[in-house]
């Protein structure tokens, strides 16, 4: 999904992650956050959520501010290069799991 100010502005469908990011960026403008997680009951044998340099390229074009992925469930390609380029573009990278979310929600 693509989110801005706690409002979902785009949900991924058949078009794929990159087109979803483009659409969300067009609708909401700079500062969107991209969140990539697996679907409920998604088989890791058939489809694994994946992000990489191409994802980051699209995020940079729409001036996204962060990419959050599901920790230990998302395949991150070229992590070191993604980290380097994200820092240069001012994009935060975050891997989140249920324990983190529970503690964050409890403190909010």
Secondary structure as UniProt FT lines:
FT   STRAND          2..4
FT   TURN            5..6
FT   STRAND          7..10
FT   TURN            14..15
FT   HELIX           17..28
FT   TURN            30..31
FT   STRAND          33..36
FT   TURN            40..41
FT   TURN            44..46
FT   STRAND          49..51
FT   HELIX           53..61
FT   TURN            62..63
FT   STRAND          66..70
FT   TURN            71..73
FT   STRAND          74..76
FT   TURN            77..78
FT   HELIX           79..89
FT   STRAND          92..96
FT   HELIX           98..107
//
